Amino acid sequence: MEKGLILIYHYFSKNKLVFYTVFAACFLAMGYFASRVKFEEDISKVIPKDKKIARLNEVFQNSKFLDKLVIMVSLKDSTATANPDSLVAYADEFAAAVGPKLKDYIGKANFKVDDDVVMKLFGTISQRLPIYLTEKDYKTIDTVITPEKVKQTLAYDYRTLTSPAGIALKSIISNDPVGISFIGLKKLQQLQYDKNFELYDNYVVTRDHKNLLMFITPAYPPNNTGKNSVLIKGLDQLIDSLGNKPKRIATATYFGSAAVYYGNAQQLRRDTALTQGATVVALILFLGLYFRKKRAPIIILIPVLFGSLFSLTAIYFLKGSISVIALGTGSVVLGIAINYSLHVFNHYRHTKSVEQVIRDLTLPLTVGSFTTIGGFLCLEFVESEMLKDLGLFAAFSLIGASICSLVFLPQFISTKKEQENHTFTQLSWIDKLASFNPEYNKYIVIGIILLTGVFFYKANDVTFEFDVAKMNYMPPALQQSQNKLNKINQYALQSVYLVSEGKTLDRALINNEKLARQIEKLKEQGIVKKSSDVSSFIISDSLQKERVNRWNTYWTAEKKQQLFATLESEGKLKGFSTSAFEKFKVLLNKDFSRTNDDDVAEIRKSFLDNFINEYPSHSTVVTLVQTSPDKKAAIYKAFENAPNVTVIDKQYLTNKLVEIINADFTKIAVMSSLLVFVVLLLTYGRMELALVSFIPMAISWIWILGLMGIFGIGFNIVNIIISALIFGLGDDYSLYIMDGLLQEYKTGKKVLSSYKSSIFLSAITTITGLGVLIFAKHPALRSIAAISIIGIVCVVIMSQILIPFLFNILIKNRAAKKHFPWTISGFVISIFAFTYFVTGCLILSALGFIFRLNPFSKEKGKLVYHAILARFSWSMIYIMGNVKKEIINKHLADFKNPSVIIANHQSFLDILILVMLNPRLILFTNNWVWNSPVFGAVVRMADYFPVAQGTEESIDILAERVKKGYSIVIFPEGTRSEDGEIKRFHKGAFYLAEALKMDIQPILIHGTGYCMTKGDFLLKNGKITLKYLPRIKPADTTFGTGYAERTKAISKYFKTEFKQLSQEIQQPRYYREQLIYNYLYKGPVLEWYMRIKVRLEKNYQQFHDLLPAKGKMLDIGCGYGFMPYMLHFAAPQREFIGIDYDEDKIEVANNNFSKDAHINFEHADVLSFEFEKYDAIIIADMLHYMLPDEQKLIMERCMKSLNPGGKLIIRDGNKDLKEKHRGTELTEFFSTRFIKFNKASRGLSFLSAQLVEDIAAANNMSCKIIDETKFTSNIIFVIE
């Protein structure tokens, strides 16, 4: 990818007009589409999606419960005596003034109860009376129509008619002198949800007459803050003007969703402008001072602006709108997006090469941005629409910013003057801070480990804030109004909503009627205290028909006749005329039908519009019930299986939010973690590097949660996005640190300080972008600030300290000691082997203690203990499945006749491999083995001898053990060899053999030093070979007569045999794993290329056989150095020099931990390389990259540079072998065009065998051709 980006950079550099045209066109096009995006200010989009929550939201948004603005008129002095007349006077003025001013923005105004509406409702109920009567009401009618009750009622009617009220009530009494209609009208009391209110001069006032309530329904929905802003501002002006009148003792406040939405949207706009403006200003000042260039801040902000426009353009085509809150968190995106341009600009300060910047940053920047983008896209899987909008906006912003940083920004970061004057950049305080390496300070590392434990414990104290209201911004005046309204309406927080649903309104009414019957039962049980619904006034067709039938059944002719007779007789006595009851007779004899639509519409409009919602696909009817908090669970249980009924309340909303947010948080954490880890694994190709990068990120989250727990900072539905942000940034920082560490490990280039300074810059700018949200007044934005600052500081600490610390321990420090770096397989195998060994030693120690307590047959007990020890040692050796074992000349082993066993000593494994051979062995050990806390007790209980006691002092004891059949094992070198070479033999073993007249049994041990090197716990894959040499008798004078003479002779013999064994075993294939470990952690592609290449080369065995075992050798076109290393391992006396035209490969080859003074690599062009004299020169698969004349020149120069007897080995494609040559051409195509491991800028020119033979002959040299290929024409020419 970086090669393509470099090509783009050069093209734009040479064609500036094209560049500026493309750049401007992109900005103009994106700006146009971005301007067409619609912005949504609906705070409810913060709430996660859920069926019941959606139903509650639907009820609130589409009914008029929350649409209403409640105007509360009260006395300015709340302690003053109630004065309802003053409240009414204020309300009259308010009602008179608000209409003309704001009529276009008011849908409906309910200032006072309209008597005409009540009378009209009374008439409707009277005309449709049977429909409003329940079965229970007929029991009341039974008491109303008794002669005695009729007598009382008529007496009351007469007194009413003769009073002043009689004028208004005359028609009502004439229509229903008995009062049956009042049974229906009494149901209007159900609409009085709170007994704290009453009517005063037709206004709704509290019973203490201190508060008067009026209601305004805005013409526009609450989320239309643009239109409602005119209404809210108009109300503020009106209240101010009325309040300023002289002697005014009343005032007004208001509360409602329209006011909340307006205040929320206003604050969001102000906060967005403030925070993003402050961020931009702060960043411009900081970056200008840091880079000391006036244009730096502007250039650095270009990708940020590009990314924002790119994102809005994408959103325009994808969905067309975005939440304002999501856009308001643009400071988050600004703080992240600016990182990309910062990395580019800051790295250029250090390299002064745009090409090098692109080459170095392409991988970490693209991979880092990919994971951050992926982290934000994880928000698409949560339930909140606002968070989904934020995830989309952030993701596309970062895509645009990263593209701009790599494609367009390189054209701006340098000028021609800067390119010509490569002046030294003065180090800033950030650069000096970046040069500090805290990972080497053990106190800092220990402190991190200890604090991690503390934070892990405190992480359990982190809480979630689930009160959605706390994420709304509410101006202080509005908050006071809400508190006042809640105080007046004491049951507001105890309400439970029961929503009945149906495909049609009639079906919803039927379901609601069923619900009403169940509620009545709950009232009888004391669970429901009061309910308010529409079932008594808006009735389904089927129930209306049923009630009319009940009416007709009830009013038999006999019952009507009896009632009429009572009315006439009693009425006559009271002074009523005989025609006074005619209308009532008509009522009882009337043929009733269902209510018509006009009747229903009138009732709904006047009283019940809040309770009914009709949608294209369904209708809902709402019932409000009042209960105590401890009885809510019983209501939920009563209706949990009820079809078409949903129970919802504030507590349910809270509980459901707890569940959803927890699930969302877990979902984001898991998805972000998996995404980051998978990307790290794919990027590095090694689980070890992925874990080294990922574990600090996981620990940073422990720190974040722990600090949040300590400071009492909680998560909420908005700042949950920080989980995606922190993981994205943490991965970004980890990638840069790891890339810097790997570049140094791979090539020796020290770019880490540049990356670290970029990270510090990134952290400062991101904290600036996010920390500025602390100044926002909107809780949703402010909640992000604290957790963001904590999170970024934590990921910076972990990336700057823990990643280098782990990398150094596992890889770098080991390589510096010439040890293989740790791998997961090596670690697991080593831990298993060590655990198995320690466990065995503990068991053996316990058994040894038991055997010592045995009072019987001590000698037999010792033998049994030795047998167990030998068996355990055997199991220890053979349980290591990664290590092959071979024993040579086993037939020479004779443990029946005791001997002094001598063996070379390379590893701790030597002890185990010898102990396993036979139970009757006594080992001489050095002090560290004798005093070892792990196996020292076993050694002592086995009666092994410490060397420190001296050989002479042990003769008598050893003689006794020899008589009992025990052989003595001694390592003549006295200590383990670090390089595998056998050191000088001490005389002790040979003195013992002479003193005790014992045979000497030489045993060669090969491979243990490789499998477990001295001073290292890594158990490597390998092979252990044990070879018995013939016994040396005491009388055998071949090796001399005295122990001093025999020591030297046997030592020489032993080393000769060992050298011969080593030469047989240590062929190039033996070093395959060592070569692989040198190229581990240098990139997955390079690692697998090396594995495949070495396998195809058959471990370079053929070249090993052709080359002399020692001498000075030159490898032309050495590439990454696979062959020189392999052939040097197999024959350490070979001194290699490798040259290659590709500087990157030479840097890798020169930076391996196995490199020593006898192997070196140079970046050179073979045509200008100064040849010296060599014993062998290798040109493998390189000459075809040269032109024919150059090929001839190179071969002749090589032949002239050979020492007498030297060899020139050439391997290349022979174009004369036409069939097989196609295979060679195909492999070269993949190598140079596809995989691009080799560079070929001038085409390919393959050799012919005849040309090589002719050049050799012309230089008086012989040429031998070796052709062992099957599918390619690559043959070997051996010229000497």
C-alpha positions, -999 to 999 in steps of 0.1 A, spaced: 0 0 0 28 24 9 43 20 -26 10 31 -42 8 61 -18 43 71 -26 35 70 -64 4 92 -57 26 116 -37 52 119 -65 25 123 -92 8 151 -73 41 167 -65 49 169 -102 13 180 -112 3 206 -86 -25 219 -108 -41 184 -109 -36 181 -71 -53 214 -62 -81 207 -87 -88 173 -72 -85 186 -37 -108 215 -42 -133 194 -61 -135 170 -32 -141 198 -7 -167 215 -28 -186 183 -35 -186 171 1 -195 206 13 -225 207 -9 -239 173 2 -230 180 38 -251 211 38 -282 191 29 -281 168 59 -310 173 83 -303 177 120 -326 160 146 -330 174 181 -351 147 196 -336 138 230 -357 106 231 -333 91 205 -308 87 233 -331 61 248 -324 25 237 -349 7 216 -372 -18 233 -407 -29 227 -422 -16 259 -400 15 261 -410 23 225 -446 19 236 -441 43 265 -424 67 242 -452 63 217 -478 71 244 -459 101 256 -452 115 222 -485 109 205 -509 115 234 -511 150 248 -499 140 283 -465 155 277 -474 179 249 -492 201 273 -475 232 288 -487 236 323 -490 273 333 -488 276 371 -500 309 385 -490 314 421 -482 342 446 -448 357 444 -445 354 481 -450 317 487 -454 322 524 -483 347 520 -519 339 528 -538 323 499 -555 349 476 -573 330 448 -589 362 434 -554 376 426 -546 343 409 -578 345 389 -572 381 379 -537 372 367 -550 342 348 -577 363 331 -551 388 319 -528 360 308 -556 342 289 -567 374 272 -531 383 261 -517 350 250 -542 342 223 -537 371 199 -499 370 203 -492 333 199 -524 319 182 -504 304 154 -483 284 178 -510 272 201 -530 242 191 -554 243 221 -557 263 252 -575 251 284 -576 280 307 -608 273 326 -636 248 326 -663 257 300 -699 254 313 -712 250 278 -690 219 272 -702 204 305 -738 210 296 -733 195 261 -717 165 277 -746 162 301 -770 163 271 -750 136 253 -751 113 283 -788 119 288 -796 112 252 -775 80 252 -780 72 289 -782 33 286 -748 32 269 -731 48 300 -747 26 326 -730 -6 339 -747 -36 354 -738 -23 388 -755 10 381 -789 -7 378 -787 -16 415 -784 21 421 -814 27 398 -834 2 419 -829 25 449 -835 57 430 -870 47 417 -884 35 450 -915 56 460 -898 69 490 -866 80 471 -887 95 443 -906 116 469 -873 129 483 -859 137 449 -890 156 438 -889 176 469 -852 185 461 -861 193 425 -888 217 436 -865 236 459 -839 238 432 -864 251 406 -877 278 430 -841 290 436 -819 312 414 -802 281 400 -835 268 387 -832 289 356 -800 269 345 -812 235 358 -848 236 346 -842 217 314 -821 191 332 -848 184 358 -875 182 333 -856 157 312 -847 136 343 -866 144 375 -856 112 391 -818 118 386 -809 86 366 -787 107 343 -766 118 372 -755 81 376 -739 84 342 -725 119 348 -710 108 381 -685 88 361 -668 121 351 -653 120 386 -630 92 373 -613 119 352 -603 137 384 -571 119 388 -558 139 418 -581 150 447 -557 179 454 -575 200 428 -609 218 427 -626 245 407 -626 282 416 -644 306 393 -641 278 367 -603 277 370 -584 246 383 -568 254 416 -552 235 443 -572 229 475 -550 253 494 -559 280 468 -522 289 464 -518 276 428 -539 280 397 -532 257 367 -538 264 330 -530 242 300 -516 250 266 -512 224 239 -486 236 213 -495 235 177 -463 217 169 -448 185 185 -422 190 212 -393 180 190 -400 209 166 -379 232 187 -377 258 158 -414 266 159 -418 261 196 -390 285 203 -414 313 192 -440 301 217 -416 297 246 -400 331 240 -435 347 237 -446 331 270 -414 345 287 -421 380 274 -458 378 284 -449 366 319 -423 393 323 -447 420 311 -475 409 335 -451 405 364 -438 441 360 -472 457 365 -475 477 398 -491 460 428 -489 426 411 -486 399 437 -490 369 414 -466 355 389 -465 325 365 -442 297 356 -446 269 331 -434 234 325 -439 209 297 -421 188 271 -420 216 245 -401 238 270 -377 209 280 -370 202 243 -364 238 235 -341 243 265 -323 211 256 -318 220 220 -307 256 228 -281 243 252 -269 217 228 -263 244 201 -245 267 226 -224 238 240 -215 225 205 -204 259 194 -185 266 226 -167 232 229 -158 228 193 -148 264 190 -127 262 221 -111 230 209 -101 245 176 -87 276 192 -68 257 218 -54 232 193 -43 260 169 -24 278 197 -8 246 210 2 232 176 15 266 164 37 268 195 48 232 193 57 230 156 68 267 155 52 271 121 23 295 115 8 272 89 11 240 110 -23 243 128 -41 250 96 -24 221 78 -30 197 106 -67 206 108 -72 200 71 -78 162 75 -102 169 104 -123 192 83 -120 168 53 -132 139 76 -162 158 89 -174 168 55 -167 132 42 -188 118 71 -217 142 66 -217 134 29 -218 97 36 -246 102 61 -266 122 35 -265 93 11 -271 67 37 -299 82 58 -302 119 52 -303 130 89 -283 129 121 -289 136 158 -277 170 170 -263 153 202 -243 129 180 -229 159 161 -224 177 194 -199 150 204 -179 161 174 -152 171 199 -146 134 204 -141 129 167 -121 161 163 -97 149 191 -92 115 174 -91 126 138 -64 152 144 -42 123 156 -36 112 120 -23 145 108 -3 149 140 15 116 134 23 125 98 34 161 106 54 151 137 71 121 121 82 145 93 99 166 119 121 137 128 127 122 93 127 152 70 115 128 43 79 126 31 86 93 15 99 79 47 69 92 66 45 75 42 66 43 44 68 43 82 32 54 90 11 36 64 8 4 84 2 17 119 -20 46 107 -42 25 84 -45 -4 109 -50 19 138 -77 39 121 -93 7 110 -97 -6 145 -109 28 158 -134 30 130 -144 -5 137 -148 4 174 -172 32 165 -191 10 141 -197 -14 170 -221 13 182 -244 3 153 -253 -28 173 -265 -9 203 -302 0 209 -299 38 210 -305 57 177 -283 86 189 -254 63 196 -258 47 162 -257 82 146 -225 90 166 -209 57 156 -217 64 119 -205 100 121 -173 92 139 -165 62 117 -168 81 84 -150 111 98 -120 89 107 -121 72 73 -120 106 56 -93 119 80 -71 89 74 -75 91 36 -67 128 36 -37 123 59 -20 98 36 -31 111 2 -35 149 4 -16 160 36 19 150 23 16 177 -3 13 204 24 37 193 51 69 203 34 80 231 12 108 232 -14 128 254 10 124 228 38 134 199 15 165 217 4 175 228 40 174 197 61 180 216 93 181 200 127 148 202 145 152 215 180 139 191 206 108 202 224 98 192 259 75 166 244 105 151 225 125 150 257 96 134 275 93 108 247 130 99 251 123 89 287 120 51 292 100 44 323 97 7 314 133 2 328 124 17 362 114 -13 383 97 9 409 73 23 382 66 -12 369 60 -26 404 38 4 412 17 -3 381 13 -39 391 2 -30 426 -21 -3 414 -37 -27 390 -46 -49 419 -62 -20 438 -81 -8 407 -93 -43 399 -109 -43 434 -124 -9 431 -137 -15 396 -167 -33 412 -178 1 426 -185 16 392 -222 23 388 -245 30 358 -267 62 358 -300 51 344 -321 82 350 -326 95 315 -338 128 329 -304 135 343 -290 134 307 -314 163 298 -304 198 302 -329 218 321 -325 256 328 -327 264 365 -361 282 361 -376 252 343 -362 228 369 -379 249 397 -411 247 377 -408 209 375 -402 206 412 -432 228 419 -454 208 396 -443 175 412 -450 189 446 -485 200 435 -492 167 417 -482 144 445 -491 112 427 -471 118 395 -443 94 404 -467 67 414 -485 64 381 -485 32 361 -496 32 324 -516 3 310 -518 5 272 -544 -16 254 -538 -21 218 -559 -32 188 -558 -31 150 -588 -7 151 -600 17 177 -630 -5 184 -608 -35 190 -586 -14 213 -617 -3 232 -628 -39 237 -594 -48 251 -595 -17 273 -629 -28 287 -616 -62 296 -587 -44 313 -611 -21 332 -629 -52 347 -596 -65 359 -587 -31 374 -619 -32 394 -609 -65 409 -575 -50 418 -593 -21 435 -613 -45 456 -580 -62 466 -565 -28 476 -538 -30 449 -551 -1 428 -561 30 447 -576 50 418 -578 47 380 -585 70 351 -596 58 317 -620 62 289 -640 30 294 -670 48 310 -674 73 281 -660 59 249 -675 24 245 -670 -3 219 -699 -11 196 -704 -46 211 -706 -33 247 -730 -5 236 -753 -30 221 -751 -52 252 -759 -22 275 -789 -11 253 -803 -46 256 -798 -45 293 -817 -12 295 -846 -25 275 -847 -57 296 -846 -37 328 -874 -13 319 -904 -35 318 -938 -20 311 -948 -27 347 -918 -10 361 -922 21 339 -959 23 347 -952 21 385 -925 48 382 -948 71 362 -976 67 387 -953 75 416 -941 106 398 -976 119 390 -989 113 425 -960 127 443 -955 155 418 -990 166 422 -985 169 459 -953 189 454 -969 213 429 -956 198 396 -980 200 366 -992 168 350 -971 176 319 -939 181 338 -927 145 333 -935 140 297 -899 144 285 -888 118 311 -915 94 298 -901 99 263 -866 91 276 -877 58 291 -897 48 260 -870 58 236 -854 33 212 -817 39 219 -789 33 194 -751 34 196 -734 68 199 -725 84 166 -690 96 156 -698 132 163 -707 124 199 -675 104 204 -654 132 188 -670 158 211 -663 137 242 -627 130 231 -619 165 222 -633 179 255 -620 154 280 -603 122 267 -580 132 239 -550 124 261 -560 87 264 -565 76 228 -540 74 200 -548 62 165 -521 52 140 -523 38 104 -516 3 116 -531 2 151 -548 21 179 -540 24 216 -560 33 247 -542 44 278 -554 37 314 -536 54 343 -537 37 377 -525 50 410 -508 26 434 -482 26 462 -447 17 451 -448 -17 469 -478 -27 449 -464 -21 415 -450 -56 412 -485 -70 418 -499 -49 389 -471 -62 366 -478 -98 377 -516 -94 371 -511 -83 335 -478 -101 325 -497 -126 304 -526 -104 293 -527 -102 255 -527 -68 239 -519 -50 272 -486 -34 281 -477 -22 316 -452 5 318 -441 31 344 -410 51 353 -396 23 374 -400 -1 345 -382 23 322 -353 25 347 -351 -12 352 -352 -18 314 -326 8 308 -304 -10 334 -308 -42 315 -303 -27 280 -273 -5 289 -256 -34 307 -261 -55 276 -250 -27 253 -219 -21 274 -210 -58 274 -217 -60 237 -195 -30 228 -167 -42 251 -168 -77 237 -171 -66 200 -144 -39 204 -121 -63 222 -125 -90 196 -121 -65 167 -90 -50 182 -75 -84 190 -83 -99 156 -68 -69 138 -37 -71 160 -34 -108 153 -38 -103 115 -14 -74 115 15 -90 134 7 -126 124 18 -137 159 -4 -144 189 25 -132 212 26 -97 197 -11 -95 197 -12 -103 234 17 -80 243 -3 -52 226 -37 -62 239 -30 -71 275 -20 -35 284 -52 -23 268 -71 -47 290 -52 -35 321 -59 1 311 -96 -7 314 -90 -21 348 -74 13 357 -102 32 341 -129 13 359 -109 15 392 -104 52 390 -141 57 381 -150 36 412 -127 57 434 -139 91 422 -175 80 420 -178 85 382 -206 64 367 -214 52 332 -245 64 314 -262 58 281 -241 86 265 -206 82 278 -208 45 271 -194 55 237 -161 60 254 -157 22 255 -154 23 218 -132 54 218 -108 41 245 -104 8 227 -98 25 194 -73 50 209 -57 23 230 -52 1 199 -39 31 180 -13 39 206 -4 2 210 1 -1 173 25 28 171 45 17 201 46 -19 189 55 -7 154 84 14 168 96 -15 189 94 -39 160 111 -16 136 140 -13 160 140 -51 166 138 -58 129 161 -32 113 178 -14 142 161 19 133 152 39 164 119 55 155 102 48 188 109 82 203 92 98 173 62 76 177 61 83 214 62 120 209 33 117 184 13 97 210 19 124 236 8 150 210 -22 128 202 -31 124 239 -28 162 245 -50 171 216 -75 144 223 -78 154 259 -82 189 247 -110 179 224 -127 158 250 -118 177 281 -133 209 268 -167 191 272 -163 197 309 -173 233 302 -205 221 285 -237 226 305 -255 198 288 -252 167 310 -250 144 280 -219 161 267 -204 169 301 -206 132 311 -181 123 285 -153 146 297 -142 130 330 -142 94 318 -124 105 286 -96 122 304 -91 92 327 -93 68 299 -68 85 276 -43 90 304 -46 53 313 -41 41 277 -11 64 273 5 51 305 -1 15 295 11 19 259 42 38 269 53 16 298 37 -19 298 41 -26 261 78 -18 260 82 -36 293 66 -68 281 83 -66 247 117 -62 263 112 -91 287 98 -115 261 118 -105 231 144 -77 231 163 -84 263 165 -121 254 178 -113 219 205 -90 235 216 -121 255 217 -142 224 187 -162 237 157 -172 216 127 -149 222 97 -163 240 69 -178 221 35 -190 234 43 -226 226 78 -223 241 64 -206 272 36 -232 277 60 -261 272 86 -246 295 60 -238 322 46 -273 319 81 -289 322 91 -267 350 58 -273 369 62 -310 363 98 -309 376 90 -289 407 60 -310 415 81 -342 412 108 -327 434 83 -319 461 69 -354 460 103 -369 460 113 -347 490 82 -360 509 90 -396 500 126 -391 510 115 -378 544 93 -409 548 120 -433 538 143 -417 563 118 -424 591 117 -460 581 136 -479 609 138 -511 589 162 -520 560 176 -485 554 197 -497 524 167 -512 507 148 -480 513 176 -460 497 176 -482 466 138 -479 463 142 -441 466 169 -441 439 147 -462 417 118 -437 421 142 -409 414 155 -426 382 120 -433 370 109 -397 377 139 -384 357 130 -408 328 95 -394 328 108 -359 330 129 -364 299 104 -383 279 73 -362 288 90 -334 269 74 -343 236 90 -314 217 124 -329 223 135 -360 204 157 -385 222 183 -409 209 207 -433 227 236 -447 207 256 -478 216 232 -487 244 248 -522 243 279 -507 258 260 -498 290 270 -521 319 256 -510 353 261 -543 369 298 -535 372 302 -501 389 322 -475 370 331 -438 371 308 -423 345 321 -391 329 300 -369 306 302 -335 291 281 -308 308 260 -283 288 227 -281 306 207 -289 337 191 -316 316 224 -335 317 217 -344 353 182 -358 345 193 -377 315 221 -395 334 200 -401 366 174 -419 345 199 -444 332 200 -466 363 189 -464 400 224 -473 413 241 -439 406 258 -414 428 263 -379 414 289 -354 423 272 -320 423 283 -284 427 271 -261 454 241 -245 435 226 -280 429 233 -291 465 217 -259 479 189 -255 454 155 -247 471 137 -268 445 157 -300 442 184 -296 468 165 -318 493 162 -345 467 199 -344 460 208 -346 496 184 -374 503 198 -394 474 232 -392 491 248 -373 462 281 -357 469 289 -320 468 321 -313 450 330 -288 477 337 -317 501 367 -327 480 374 -360 463 400 -373 487 378 -369 517 350 -389 500 371 -420 491 360 -442 520 323 -433 517 323 -438 480 341 -471 483 313 -483 505 287 -472 480 306 -488 451 307 -521 470 269 -520 470 268 -517 432 266 -479 428 284 -461 399 298 -426 403 287 -399 379 310 -369 375 311 -340 350 349 -335 345 343 -299 333 329 -290 367 303 -266 353 280 -262 323 294 -250 290 276 -219 277 286 -223 240 284 -261 237 322 -265 235 338 -290 259 360 -272 284 391 -283 303 386 -316 323 394 -315 360 413 -345 375 389 -355 402 370 -382 382 402 -398 371 417 -397 405 386 -415 419 388 -441 392 424 -448 400 419 -448 437 389 -471 436 403 -491 407 371 -486 387 364 -485 349 357 -452 333 325 -450 313 326 -421 289 292 -408 277 287 -381 251 257 -358 255 247 -337 226 218 -313 222 209 -305 259 228 -272 257 206 -262 228 173 -275 242 179 -257 275 207 -233 275 226 -223 307 209 -193 323 177 -198 303 144 -215 312 132 -218 276 128 -254 266 134 -254 229 124 -279 203 154 -301 195 170 -334 198 191 -349 227 216 -376 217 234 -398 243 263 -419 231 281 -446 251 318 -448 243 337 -480 252 347 -485 288 383 -476 298 397 -502 321 421 -493 349 448 -515 333 443 -499 299 475 -479 293 463 -465 260 455 -432 277 486 -432 300 493 -446 334 487 -419 360 454 -401 366 470 -368 356 482 -382 323 450 -400 317 430 -368 323 446 -351 293 445 -381 270 409 -390 278 399 -354 275 414 -352 240 398 -385 230 364 -373 244 366 -341 225 375 -358 193 345 -382 196 322 -353 205 334 -333 175 327 -362 152 292 -367 167 285 -330 164 295 -330 127 272 -358 120 242 -342 138 248 -305 132 239 -304 96 221 -272 83 187 -288 91 197 -290 127 198 -251 128 164 -246 111 147 -236 143 175 -213 153 172 -195 119 134 -192 123 138 -177 158 161 -150 144 133 -139 120 104 -142 144 85 -110 152 98 -93 120 66 -94 102 43 -123 93 50 -121 56 88 -122 61 85 -151 86 65 -173 63 86 -163 33 117 -174 53 100 -207 64 89 -216 28 122 -204 13 144 -224 36 122 -255 32 124 -252 -6 161 -248 -3 162 -280 17 180 -261 45 208 -251 21 223 -286 25 236 -286 -11 255 -253 -6 268 -267 27 282 -297 9 298 -276 -18 314 -250 4 346 -255 24 341 -259 61 362 -227 68 374 -197 50 362 -163 39 330 -163 18 310 -137 -2 273 -140 -9 262 -117 -37 225 -110 -35 222 -123 0 187 -109 5 176 -112 42 207 -134 49 190 -168 53 218 -187 35 248 -170 52 233 -176 86 224 -212 80 258 -221 65 277 -202 93 257 -220 120 266 -254 104 303 -244 101 312 -216 125 347 -212 110 331 -199 78 334 -161 77 306 -146 56 301 -113 39 267 -107 23 258 -79 -1 225 -68 -16 211 -39 -35 180 -38 -13 189 -17 18 158 -28 37 169 -65 35 204 -57 46 191 -38 76 171 -69 86 200 -93 80 223 -72 101 199 -71 130 196 -107 141 206 -119 176 227 -148 162 249 -124 143 286 -125 154 319 -111 143 322 -137 115 291 -127 96 284 -92 82 261 -77 56 266 -46 34 242 -26 13 260 -24 -21 257 -25 -58 277 -54 -70 288 -34 -100 306 -9 -78 315 -32 -50 352 -35 -41 360 -72 -41 386 -87 -18 400 -122 -19 376 -150 -9 377 -188 -5 342 -190 -20 317 -167 -37 280 -175 -40 257 -158 -66 223 -174 -61 193 -163 -81 207 -129 -87 224 -126 -121 192 -126 -141 184 -91 -127 215 -78 -145 221 -70 -181 241 -96 -202 273 -74 -203 270 -68 -165 266 -106 -159 298 -113 -177 316 -85 -159 305 -98 -125 314 -134 -131 349 -124 -143 355 -102 -113 344 -130 -90 367 -155 -106 396 -131 -102 387 -125 -65 391 -162 -55 419 -175 -34 438 -205 -49 415 -235 -46 385 -212 -42 350 -218 -56 325 -196 -74 290 -211 -70 264 -197 -93 227 -207 -93 204 -192 -119 179 -200 -145 192 -217 -177 172 -204 -205 184 -233 -227 161 -256 -207 129 -242 -223 103 -264 -207 116 -261 -171 124 -224 -177 87 -216 -177 86 -226 -140 115 -202 -133 98 -173 -151 66 -180 -131 83 -179 -98 101 -147 -107 68 -131 -117 54 -138 -82 86 -127 -66 90 -94 -84 54 -84 -93 31 -101 -69 48 -106 -35 75 -81 -44 102 -96 -23 128 -89 -50 133 -57 -70 136 -58 -108 136 -24 -124 152 -33 -158 136 -66 -167 151 -101 -165 180 -116 -184 185 -153 -178 218 -171 -185 227 -199 -208 249 -228 -196 272 -223 -226 279 -187 -217 289 -196 -181 312 -225 -194 328 -202 -219 336 -175 -193 350 -201 -169 372 -215 -197 384 -180 -207 396 -176 -171 413 -210 -169 387 -224 -146 367 -256 -147 329 -255 -146 307 -283 -132 269 -282 -137 246 -296 -111 209 -300 -122 186 -315 -96 155 -295 -103 122 -309 -116 100 -279 -123 125 -250 -128 156 -243 -148 176 -232 -118 209 -251 -121 241 -248 -101 275 -239 -117 305 -248 -96 335 -230 -110 369 -236 -94 
